[in-house]
Amino acid sequence: MHPQKTLKIGSNTLEDRFQSYGLNGDGLGDDTKGLQKLVNDSAVIYLKAGIYLISETIILPSRVQLIGQEGTIIIASRAMRNTLLYNGRFFSASSSDHVLIKNVQFKSESLDFKFSKWNNACIFILNSKDVVVENCFFNFKLPYSVIGMEAVWVSGGQSKRNIIRKNNIYSLGIKYAENGADSTIVEQNIINHSYSNAITGNGNNSEDEILGAQITNNLISEAGRMGIEDWGNTVGTIIDGNQLAGTGIDVAQALEGIGISAVGVNTVVKNNEVTDSRVYAIEVRGNYGVEVSNNVLRNNPLATGIILNFTFDAPKINLAAANVDKNLIENCEKGIHIFGDYQSKVSINNNKFHDIISKAISLESGALYYEIRISFNQFIFDKKTAIDRFAFFSYTKYKSGEAKQMVWTSDNRIEYGAGTANGTGMDFGFIIRTDNTTINKLFVKGNNNRNVADRKILAISDLGGRPDRCIITNNEIYGAITELSGFTNLIQYNNTVKE
């Protein structure tokens, strides 16, 4: 064994530093004991290109740096045992701070792991700080399944500031936090064909919040279940700049095929691109101070673009209203869906909806009290519809006067292109079935389109809901009609309706 202190002095290039340290590195001999002694005895290891077989987990001490040369491969042998066999655990860093693992490829001679139900990971980080896993290639071929293994798993309330960066991961995922791990950074990774979720945070400790994770600029494709799941007792997670294409690819997991599920507190979901999700492109947790902004959600025809889910526990006090702003939502089954029975405060502003299939904004809250603000949104329809299609649809289960619900809309714009004419379904603008709704400065360009049944676009209507004390003012409706006879105690003025 040759620890770092034996390195040749005066090396002119980084390549000169790489050594085999007396290990076999030939893909034939078992290097488990030699590699374990090497990490125990060394501070910095520059491991030469080669194939290093291991049969047991390598335990990493604090402050060790393992840097591979191009072509440095660590392989689980067919004789693997203990946590390598039962958890897929190549490396373990437990109470080990300031560790670096860089430029190493991980793979296995076989897929005959006997996975446990939990804690399966190639690199397992427990109660450790400032561990960096960077530029590694996790080259496995696991099938889609509800049980598999992660490339990196971070756990424990003492884990903080760990970084998972620029790795290439095939068929595995990343568990960036569970059981109270804080401030993990997951950035610029490429994750393909993850067996289940591509990236996951589990806030599964009710006594220890997961704080301040950052999930940024990752490329995710063909995930078995979800692309990114930030779940449970998590606070302040930022999910920014990720690109996701394909979730719920596994038939057995397709019903949970969400692009981004961010159901913690004070979560920010921004600048992401999501295509081909199965259920929702983005799910957030209702009133928990969330921001969903500047996302591009295209071609999710089976999915809702953004759901604000109010079916979780009642929100904590003094949290800001949910803010949904400046998103582009195109060719999705629904655009934005507000759903659930807890008190709702939501602002939906400056979004662009293009060719939404059923409802661009769907308000289906069973809450006794809610406050929904919808302003400066664009609704553009260029394709004919085979079903009834709505720009905005509000629903209540309460009789008039039973609930304190308020919807305020202003400065929204709906445009129907010539290509929307002669559909078998009917086009509706704003359908209001809740009391205390204000429609102000709505502009509708209906193009005088009619469907195959010769029905005109219905720009504003209650559609039989008979809402009370609504206000309809300063609206401009061209090439479409309104139907206001069902509103009771309606205040209306300064509206222009021209067919």
C-alpha positions, 0 to 999 in steps of 0.5 A: 500500500502506498498512502498519499505521502509517497506520491512523487514530488515535482509532478508536472500534471494532474495525470502524473499523480494517478497511481494504483497504490498496489491494488490489482485494478485488473477486474479479476482480483478482489481489491476490497481489503486493499481499498479499505486500507488505502482510504484509512491511511490516506488523505488524498487518493488519485486512483489510476484507471482500472477495474477494481472489484469489491465484495464488501462496503468500503467505509469512508473516514472523514477528510478522505478524497478519492479522485479517479482517473478517466476509466477508474471503475469500481465494480461489485463482484459476484461474491458481494456480501453484507450491506453491498449485497443487501443494500447495494452499498459500495461506499458508506460515510457515517459521521464522516465529514469533508469527504470527496468522491470524484470521477469514479464509475460504479457498476456491478458484475451482476444485478443479483442484489437482494435489496432491503425495503429501505436504505439501498444506495451505492453511496450512503451518507449518514450524519455527515457534513460537507460530503461531495459526490461529483462527476461520477458515473453510476452505470447500472441496469436496474429494471423499473420497480418500486424497490431499487437503489439510489446513487446517493442517499443522505440521511440523519439530522446531523447531515448538512451541506452535502453536495451531489453534482454533475453525476451521470446516473442510469437506472438509479435515483438520488435520495437527497434527504431523509430523517432531518438531513439539511441543506443538500445541494443536488445540481447538474446531474443527468438521470435516465431511466430511474427505477422509481423516483429520479430525485427524492427528499423524504421529510419522514421525521416529524420532530426534525424538519429538512431545511434548505435543500436546493435541486437545480439544473438537473436533466431527468428522463424516463423516470419510473415514477416521479421526476422530483419528489419533495415530500413531508416535513420539508421547509424552504426547498428550491427546485429551479431550472430542472428539465424533465421528460417522461415520468410514470414510465413504469406501468405499475407506477404510472398512477403516481407519474408526477413531474415535480411533487413539492408538498413541503412548506415555503417551497419554490418551484421555478424555471423548470421544464416538464413534458410527458408527465402522467398525472401532474406536471407540478404538484404543490401543497396549497397554502404553504407559502409556495411559489410556482413561477416561470415554468414551461409545461408543454405536451403533458396531454394526460396531466394537469399542468399545476395542481395546488393540493389542499387535501393535506393537513390544515396549513400553518398560520402566517404563511403567504398565499400560494403564488402561481406566476408567469408559467407557460402551460401548453397542451395539458389536460388541465392548466391549473387546478385548485383542489381540496377542502382546506382554506385556500389563498391563491394568486394566479397571475401573468400565466399563458395557457395554450390549447389546454384540453379541458379546463385552463383554470379549474377551481374545485375547492370544498373550503368554506372560505377561500380567496382566489385572485386571477389576473393578467393571464392569457388563454389562447386556443388554436385547435378545435375541441372534441369536449367541452372546454373552459378557460376558467371554471369555478365550482362549489358544493355549497348552496348560495350564502353558505360559504365565504368564498371570494374570486377576483379576476381582472385583466385576463384575455381569451383568444380563439383562433379560426382553427377552433371552429367546428369542433364537436365540443363547446368552448366556454370562457369564464363559468362562474358557479360561486358567490362573490366573484368579480370579473373585471376587464376580461377581453374575449376575442371569439372570432364568431366561431361556432361548433358543429352544433352551431353553438357560439362561444359562451364567454361568461355564464353561470351554467346553471350555478345561480351564484349570488352577489357577483360583479361583472364590469368593464369587460369586452366580448367580441365574437362571442356571447354572454349568458347572465340571467342565472346570476342573482343580485348581480352588479354589472356595468360598462360591459361591451358584447359584440357578436 
